[in-house]
Amino acid sequence: MSAKLCLFCCGNFQQEVRASVEQEGWQDVTVAHLPARCGKPPLSWEEIRAQLPEDCSHAVILGRACLSDLAQPPADGPTLKVIRQEQCFYLVAAPALVDEAIAGGAYLITPGWLSDWQGQLAHMGFSVSTAGEFFHDFAKELVLLDTGIDPEAMPNLAQMAQVVGLPSRRIPVGLDHVRLNLARAVLEWRLQLEHESLEQRERTHRRECADQMLAMDLLAQIAKVQQEPAVIASIGDLFGMLFAPGVWHYLRVERGQMDSDREVPPEYLEPLRQLSSAYAWTPSGNGFFLRLAQGEEVLGLAVVDQLAFPEFRHRYLNLALAMTGVFALAIENARNRKRLVEAEKMGSLGVMVAGVAHEINTPLGVGLTAASSLQDRSQNLADRFAERRMTQSDLQNYLQCALQEAGLIRTNLERIGRVTEAFRQVAVAGKLPGKRGFSPRTCLEDVVSGLGERLSIDQINVQIHCPDDLEIESYPGDWASIFTNLISNSLRHGFKEREHGSIEIAVARKDNSLMVDYWDDGVGLSESAKTRIFDPFFTTDLQRGMGLGMHLVYNLITHRFGGSIVCDHSVSRGVHFHIETPL
């Protein structure tokens, strides 16, 4: 629905406002009037909203005494803006003209008021016979601010003047002043719409960039798994951390044949079997179906439903679609590996190497070129030395080139080493982590040790308060992810542009629960940020984060462990998170 503005004005001025809107040709502006009772009693928001047309998204209310008791507009419903005027007649005539007439004892009248002057007198509590005495007490004359919209205005003025016994006169003002006042309100509204549209486009662009970067970053999580059941479980865990769905099911497809899966409920099974596109929304509208395909071959079908944050369902779907190709590739690689292993062939190595060949070929080519060049230069220098033709300049040039080419060889060998290490990690058969007994203190010390270089560079002191003999039965990998995200969040945001800082972590067992308190003395969070810290895609610095770290921590603690995590609003410096999980 396109935006539409409603102009609210007093009933005494609605004819002038409607005529001005028509003359300006504003198709996106409509007019509604307020009761002309001058604040006796004052208007309420309920009364105003009852008069608001259904197709209006914004409203501007013009008035004075009638708006005296209005507080801030209600948060729900359309956007409402109040423009309080110093004098109601300023809407139709210049302030100087109005003030001069009032100072001279004039009782100002508009054509709209005058069209029902007898009814207006009755509303004021006077009859035709008693109104004259009232007007003589404070007015010397009746003055019509004639906007030219009512041809009966002058006859009506003459009749009223005769009844109240006062002289009358007409001041022609036209509609120019009304149009000027309304044009300002309309232009300000359109400017506001344009600003909101620009901000929304910018936010959408940032979110799309963050989604794409996140999708690329998560590729490695699936690439480490080699068995197909483990790949599917990893996808389910990944969706659980990112989307927190209440329902997750997967239907395996191979060579066009769907596996019989009794775990998929009938209300999901049939829509999955009939899925012919890349995705479809679930019947509830609170989730989606996905097709995982490699080229034209469908490898699997998935359903993600009952999302914990359904307002983000479109972004969740876009993020999932961005990763389906990677999921399908992982599934296909797992199936290929299984076939090769079963056939006792070494071709599995070629399948895995193909995935990193492009990354290795470039640095390998650069290194070989540099090595070949260094060999040729060395041979040339050796020949010149043997022929006693080598000069000091030849040696200096050789040494300079040798240093450069050796640097190229080392840099590219290190790059190959990193790719090879990543390849080695992928090549190791992995299984989903299971529950086991471990020491939280050892887990924390391993995380801190792994971040040692970053902590030392930023001069961050980490203090751990945890009994040495405390051991729990849980998922050590998940706890390592939680501690890593908390500390990384402090390094990335809390200690941004700081030379030093401190982190304190306390772990204790109380009854049958594990209690974890995390503090840092960084820059802290605003009240609004504390309220939204666990929301997906929320970040205080889009350049340094995706807005998913604390959301993943929240999902692990609440959904995986069935616990709770809260951000302490009482601290004035740094942050404090309190975690409780049942044991």
C-alpha positions in Angstrom: 0.0 0.0 0.0 1.4 3.4 -1.0 1.7 6.1 1.7 -1.1 8.5 2.1 -1.4 11.6 4.3 -4.5 12.7 6.1 -4.8 16.4 7.1 -6.9 16.9 10.2 -8.3 20.4 10.7 -11.1 22.1 12.6 -14.5 21.8 11.0 -14.6 25.6 10.6 -11.7 25.4 8.1 -12.3 22.1 6.3 -13.8 23.8 3.2 -10.6 25.9 2.8 -8.3 22.9 3.4 -10.3 20.7 0.9 -10.3 23.4 -1.7 -6.5 23.9 -1.3 -5.8 20.2 -1.6 -7.8 20.0 -4.8 -6.1 23.1 -6.3 -2.7 21.7 -5.6 -3.6 18.3 -7.1 -2.3 16.3 -4.2 -3.5 12.7 -5.0 -1.8 11.3 -1.9 -3.5 13.7 0.5 -7.0 13.5 2.0 -8.8 15.7 4.5 -10.7 14.9 7.7 -12.2 17.4 10.1 -12.2 17.6 13.9 -15.3 18.8 15.9 -15.4 22.6 16.1 -15.8 22.9 19.8 -12.6 24.8 20.7 -11.4 22.3 23.3 -14.6 22.1 25.3 -14.0 19.3 26.0 -10.5 18.7 24.5 -10.0 16.0 21.9 -8.6 12.5 22.7 -6.5 10.2 20.5 -9.3 7.7 20.4 -11.6 10.3 18.9 -9.1 11.4 16.4 -8.2 7.8 15.3 -11.9 7.0 14.9 -12.1 9.7 12.2 -8.9 8.6 10.4 -9.6 7.0 7.0 -8.5 3.4 6.7 -6.2 4.0 3.7 -4.1 6.7 5.5 -0.6 5.7 6.7 0.3 9.2 8.2 -1.7 12.1 9.7 -1.0 15.7 10.4 -3.3 17.4 12.9 -3.7 21.2 12.8 -5.2 23.0 15.8 -4.9 25.0 19.0 -7.1 24.8 22.0 -8.8 21.6 20.9 -5.4 19.8 21.1 -4.4 21.1 24.6 -4.7 17.8 26.4 -3.1 15.6 23.8 0.1 13.8 24.9 2.5 11.9 22.7 0.7 10.0 19.9 0.1 6.2 20.6 2.9 3.9 19.3 0.6 1.6 17.5 -1.3 2.5 14.3 -0.4 5.2 11.7 2.2 7.9 12.3 0.6 11.0 13.8 2.1 14.5 13.9 0.6 17.5 15.7 1.2 21.0 14.5 -0.1 23.4 17.2 -0.8 26.9 16.0 -0.5 30.1 18.0 -3.9 31.3 16.6 -6.4 29.2 14.6 -7.0 32.1 12.1 -3.2 32.0 11.2 -4.2 29.0 9.0 -6.2 31.2 6.6 -4.6 34.7 6.9 -1.3 36.4 7.7 -0.5 36.7 11.4 0.0 40.4 11.2 -3.5 40.9 9.6 -5.2 38.6 12.2 -3.5 40.3 15.2 -4.3 43.8 13.9 -8.0 42.9 13.5 -8.2 41.3 16.9 -6.5 44.2 18.6 -9.1 46.6 16.9 -11.9 44.7 18.6 -12.9 42.5 15.7 -14.7 39.1 16.1 -13.1 37.0 13.3 -15.3 34.7 11.2 -14.6 32.3 8.4 -17.1 31.3 5.6 -17.3 27.8 7.0 -18.3 29.0 10.5 -20.7 31.6 9.0 -22.5 29.0 6.8 -24.2 27.7 10.0 -24.0 30.8 12.2 -27.3 30.2 14.0 -26.1 26.7 14.9 -22.8 28.1 16.1 -24.6 30.6 18.4 -26.7 27.7 19.8 -23.6 25.7 20.4 -22.2 28.7 22.3 -25.3 28.7 24.5 -27.1 31.7 23.0 -30.3 32.3 21.1 -30.8 34.8 18.3 -32.4 37.2 20.8 -29.7 36.9 23.5 -26.5 36.7 21.4 -26.3 40.5 20.8 -25.6 41.3 24.5 -22.8 38.8 24.6 -21.0 40.1 21.5 -21.3 43.7 22.6 -19.3 42.9 25.7 -16.1 42.1 23.8 -16.4 42.9 20.1 -16.7 46.2 18.2 -17.4 44.6 14.8 -17.7 41.4 12.9 -14.9 40.7 10.4 -15.2 38.0 7.7 -11.9 36.6 6.5 -13.3 35.7 3.1 -11.5 32.9 1.4 -13.9 33.0 -1.6 -15.2 29.4 -1.2 -18.8 30.3 -0.2 -20.8 32.7 -2.4 -23.4 33.0 0.5 -20.8 34.3 2.9 -21.7 38.0 2.5 -25.5 37.5 2.9 -24.9 35.3 5.9 -22.6 38.0 7.4 -25.3 40.7 6.9 -27.9 38.6 8.7 -25.7 37.8 11.6 -24.6 41.5 11.9 -28.3 42.6 12.0 -29.1 40.0 14.7 -26.2 40.9 17.1 -26.3 44.6 16.3 -22.7 45.1 15.3 -21.2 46.6 12.2 -19.5 44.1 9.8 -16.9 44.2 7.1 -15.1 41.8 4.7 -11.4 41.2 4.3 -10.7 39.2 1.2 -7.8 36.7 1.9 -8.3 34.0 -0.7 -6.6 30.5 -0.4 -3.0 31.5 -0.9 -2.1 31.5 2.8 -3.9 28.2 3.4 -2.1 26.6 0.5 1.2 27.9 1.7 0.7 26.4 5.2 -0.5 23.1 3.9 2.3 22.9 1.3 4.9 23.1 4.1 3.3 20.3 6.0 2.9 18.1 2.9 6.5 18.7 1.7 7.9 17.9 5.2 5.9 14.7 5.2 7.2 13.7 1.8 10.8 14.5 2.8 10.3 12.3 5.9 9.1 9.5 3.7 12.1 9.9 1.4 14.5 9.8 4.3 12.8 6.7 5.7 13.0 5.0 2.3 16.7 5.8 2.0 17.5 4.5 5.5 15.5 1.3 4.8 17.4 0.8 1.5 20.7 1.3 3.3 19.7 -1.2 6.1 18.6 -3.7 3.5 21.9 -3.3 1.6 23.9 -3.8 4.8 21.9 -6.9 5.8 22.3 -8.4 2.4 26.1 -7.8 2.5 26.3 -9.3 6.0 24.2 -12.3 4.9 26.5 -13.0 2.0 29.6 -12.7 4.1 28.2 -15.0 6.7 27.2 -17.6 4.1 30.8 -17.6 2.9 32.2 -17.9 6.4 30.0 -20.9 7.2 31.3 -23.0 4.3 34.1 -24.4 6.3 31.7 -25.7 8.9 30.2 -28.2 6.5 33.4 -28.9 4.6 34.9 -30.6 7.7 32.3 -33.4 7.7 32.7 -36.4 5.4 29.9 -38.9 6.1 26.5 -38.1 4.8 24.6 -38.6 8.1 27.1 -36.3 9.8 26.6 -33.7 7.0 22.8 -33.8 7.5 23.3 -33.6 11.3 25.6 -30.6 10.8 23.1 -28.9 8.6 20.5 -29.4 11.2 22.7 -28.1 14.0 23.7 -25.1 11.8 20.0 -24.3 11.1 19.3 -24.7 14.8 21.9 -22.1 15.8 21.0 -19.7 13.0 17.2 -20.0 12.9 16.2 -21.8 16.2 13.4 -23.7 14.4 10.9 -25.9 16.3 10.7 -28.4 13.5 13.6 -29.7 11.3 13.3 -32.7 9.0 15.3 -34.1 6.1 14.3 -36.5 3.3 17.2 -38.2 1.4 17.0 -38.4 -2.4 19.4 -40.5 -4.6 19.0 -41.1 -8.3 15.5 -39.7 -8.2 14.4 -42.1 -5.5 13.2 -40.8 -2.1 14.0 -42.7 1.0 11.1 -43.8 3.1 11.4 -41.7 6.3 8.9 -42.4 9.0 10.3 -39.6 11.1 8.8 -37.0 8.6 5.2 -36.2 9.7 2.6 -36.7 6.9 1.7 -32.9 6.9 5.3 -32.3 5.8 6.1 -35.5 3.8 3.6 -34.9 0.9 4.6 -31.2 0.3 8.2 -32.3 0.3 7.6 -35.0 -2.3 5.7 -32.5 -4.5 8.4 -29.7 -4.2 9.4 -28.8 -7.7 11.2 -25.4 -7.1 14.1 -24.3 -5.0 11.9 -23.5 -2.0 8.3 -23.2 -0.8 6.7 -21.8 2.4 5.3 -24.3 4.9 1.5 -24.3 5.4 1.9 -22.4 8.6 3.8 -19.6 6.8 6.3 -19.8 9.7 9.0 -21.8 7.9 10.1 -23.1 4.5 10.8 -26.2 2.4 14.3 -26.4 0.7 15.5 -28.5 -2.2 19.2 -29.4 -2.1 20.4 -30.1 -5.7 23.7 -30.3 -7.6 22.9 -29.2 -11.1 19.7 -31.0 -12.2 20.1 -33.8 -9.6 18.1 -33.5 -6.4 20.1 -34.9 -3.4 17.7 -34.1 -0.6 14.7 -32.2 0.7 14.5 -30.3 4.0 11.8 -28.6 6.1 12.5 -25.8 8.5 9.4 -24.7 10.5 8.1 -23.0 13.6 10.9 -20.4 13.6 11.7 -18.7 16.9 11.9 -15.3 15.2 9.3 -15.5 12.4 9.7 -11.8 11.6 13.1 -12.7 10.0 11.8 -15.5 7.9 12.6 -13.9 4.5 16.2 -13.2 5.6 16.5 -16.7 7.0 15.2 -18.2 3.7 17.7 -16.0 1.7 20.5 -17.1 3.9 19.5 -20.8 3.6 19.2 -20.5 -0.2 22.7 -19.0 -0.3 24.1 -22.1 1.4 22.1 -24.9 -0.3 24.7 -25.2 -3.0 27.4 -25.8 -0.4 25.2 -28.3 1.4 24.5 -30.2 -1.8 28.2 -30.2 -2.7 29.0 -31.6 0.8 26.3 -34.3 0.4 27.6 -35.2 -3.0 31.2 -35.4 -1.8 30.2 -37.6 1.1 28.4 -40.0 -1.2 31.3 -40.0 -3.6 33.7 -40.8 -0.8 31.5 -43.6 0.4 31.4 -45.2 -3.0 35.2 -44.9 -3.4 35.9 -46.2 0.1 33.6 -49.2 -0.5 35.3 -49.9 -3.8 38.7 -49.6 -2.0 40.0 -47.1 -4.5 42.2 -44.2 -3.9 40.1 -41.9 -6.1 38.7 -40.4 -3.0 41.9 -38.4 -2.6 41.4 -36.9 -6.1 37.8 -35.9 -5.2 39.0 -34.1 -2.1 42.1 -32.6 -3.9 39.9 -31.2 -6.6 38.1 -29.0 -4.1 41.4 -27.2 -3.2 43.2 -27.4 -6.5 42.3 -23.9 -7.5 43.6 -22.5 -4.2 46.9 -24.4 -4.5 47.5 -23.8 -8.3 47.9 -20.0 -8.0 50.5 -19.9 -5.2 52.2 -23.0 -6.6 52.5 -21.3 -10.0 53.9 -18.1 -8.5 56.4 -20.1 -6.4 57.5 -22.2 -9.3 58.0 -19.1 -11.5 60.0 -17.4 -8.7 62.1 -20.6 -8.2 62.8 -21.0 -11.9 63.8 -17.3 -12.1 66.1 -17.7 -9.1 67.6 -20.8 -10.6 68.3 -19.0 -14.0 69.8 -16.0 -12.2 72.0 -18.2 -10.0 73.2 -20.2 -13.1 73.9 -16.9 -14.9 75.8 -15.5 -12.0 77.8 -18.8 -11.6 78.7 -18.7 -15.3 79.9 -15.1 -15.1 81.9 -15.9 -11.9 83.5 -18.9 -13.6 84.4 -16.7 -16.6 85.7 -14.0 -14.2 83.2 -11.6 -15.7 81.1 -11.1 -12.5 81.0 -7.5 -11.2 80.0 -6.0 -7.9 76.9 -4.6 -9.6 76.0 -8.1 -10.9 76.3 -9.5 -7.3 74.2 -6.7 -5.9 71.5 -7.1 -8.5 71.5 -10.9 -7.9 71.2 -10.5 -4.1 68.4 -8.0 -4.5 66.4 -10.2 -6.9 67.2 -13.3 -4.8 65.7 -11.7 -1.7 62.5 -10.7 -3.6 62.1 -14.1 -5.2 62.8 -15.9 -2.0 60.2 -13.8 -0.3 57.7 -14.7 -3.0 58.5 -18.4 -2.6 58.2 -18.3 1.2 54.9 -16.3 1.0 53.3 -18.7 -1.5 54.6 -21.8 0.3 53.0 -20.6 3.5 49.8 -20.0 1.7 50.0 -23.6 0.3 50.7 -24.8 3.8 47.5 -23.1 5.1 45.4 -24.6 2.3 47.0 -28.0 3.0 46.3 -27.7 6.7 42.6 -26.8 5.9 42.6 -29.8 3.5 44.0 -32.1 6.1 41.3 -31.0 8.6 38.6 -31.7 5.9 40.2 -35.1 5.1 40.0 -36.3 8.7 36.8 -38.2 9.2 34.7 -36.3 11.7 31.8 -37.2 13.9 29.3 -34.9 15.6 30.4 -34.2 19.2 28.8 -36.2 22.0 28.3 -35.6 25.7 31.3 -36.4 27.8 32.9 -35.4 31.1 35.3 -32.5 31.1 36.7 -29.7 33.2 35.3 -26.2 32.5 38.6 -24.7 33.7 40.6 -26.7 31.2 38.1 -25.8 28.5 38.5 -22.1 29.4 42.3 -22.3 29.5 42.4 -23.9 26.1 40.2 -21.1 24.6 42.4 -18.4 26.2 45.5 -20.2 25.0 44.1 -20.4 21.5 43.5 -16.6 21.6 46.8 -15.9 23.2 48.3 -13.8 20.4 45.2 -11.6 20.0 45.0 -11.2 23.8 48.7 -10.3 24.1 48.6 -7.8 21.2 45.7 -6.0 22.7 47.1 -6.3 26.2 44.0 -8.0 27.6 44.3 -9.6 31.0 42.0 -12.7 31.5 41.2 -13.9 35.0 39.5 -17.3 35.5 37.8 -18.3 38.7 36.9 -21.9 38.5 37.6 -24.9 40.9 40.2 -27.2 39.5 38.2 -30.3 40.6 35.0 -29.1 38.9 33.9 -31.6 36.2 30.6 -31.6 34.3 28.9 -33.9 31.7 28.2 -31.8 28.7 29.4 -30.7 25.2 32.9 -29.3 25.5 33.0 -28.1 21.9 29.8 -26.1 22.4 31.2 -24.5 25.6 34.4 -23.7 23.8 32.3 -21.9 21.1 30.4 -20.0 23.8 33.6 -18.8 25.6 35.3 -18.0 22.3 32.3 -15.9 21.1 32.1 -14.0 24.5 35.9 -13.2 24.5 36.0 -12.4 20.8 33.0 -10.0 21.2 34.9 -8.2 23.9 38.0 -8.0 21.7 36.1 -6.9 18.7 33.7 -4.4 20.3 34.3 -3.9 24.0 38.0 -3.1 23.6 37.8 -1.4 20.3 40.5 1.4 20.1 41.6 0.5 23.6 45.2 -0.1 24.6 44.4 -2.6 27.3 41.5 -4.2 29.2 40.5 -7.0 31.5 38.1 -9.9 31.4 36.9 -12.0 34.4 35.2 -15.3 34.1 33.7 -17.1 37.1 32.4 -20.7 36.9 30.8 -22.6 39.8 28.3 -25.4 40.5 25.2 -24.6 42.6 22.9 -27.4 43.4 22.3 -29.1 40.1 23.1 -26.1 37.9 26.2 -24.6 36.4 26.6 -20.9 37.0 28.8 -18.8 34.7 29.5 -15.0 35.1 31.4 -13.1 32.4 32.6 -9.5 32.9 34.7 -7.1 30.9 35.6 -3.5 31.5 35.2 -2.3 27.9 33.1 0.5 26.5 29.9 -1.3 27.5 26.5 -1.3 25.8 23.7 1.2 25.5 20.3 0.3 27.1 18.8 -0.4 23.7 21.8 -2.6 22.7 21.4 -4.6 26.0 17.8 -5.2 25.2 18.6 -6.5 21.7 22.0 -8.1 22.3 20.7 -11.6 21.6 18.6 -10.7 18.5 19.8 -12.2 15.2 21.7 -9.8 12.9 22.0 -7.2 15.6 25.4 -5.6 15.9 26.8 -2.3 17.2 29.5 -2.3 14.5 28.5 -3.8 11.1 32.1 -3.3 9.8 33.5 -5.6 12.6 30.7 -8.2 13.1 27.8 -10.0 11.5 25.4 -9.7 14.4 25.2 -13.4 15.0 27.8 -14.2 17.6 25.7 -13.5 20.7 22.6 -15.0 18.9 24.5 -18.3 18.5 25.6 -18.1 22.2 21.9 -17.6 23.1 20.7 -20.5 21.0 23.3 -22.9 22.4 22.6 -22.0 26.0 18.8 -21.9 25.7 18.0 -24.6 23.1 21.0 -27.0 23.4 21.4 -26.8 27.1 17.9 -25.7 28.2 19.5 -22.9 30.3 19.3 -19.1 30.3 21.6 -16.1 29.7 20.9 -12.5 30.7 22.7 -9.3 30.1 23.0 -7.2 33.4 21.4 -3.8 32.9 22.7 -2.5 36.2 26.4 -2.2 35.3 27.5 1.2 34.2 30.9 0.2 32.7 31.7 -2.8 30.5 29.3 -5.8 30.3 28.2 -8.6 32.6 26.5 -11.8 31.3 25.0 -14.4 33.7 24.5 -17.9 32.5 22.7 -20.8 34.2 22.4 -24.3 32.8 21.0 -27.4 34.3 23.4 -30.3 34.9 
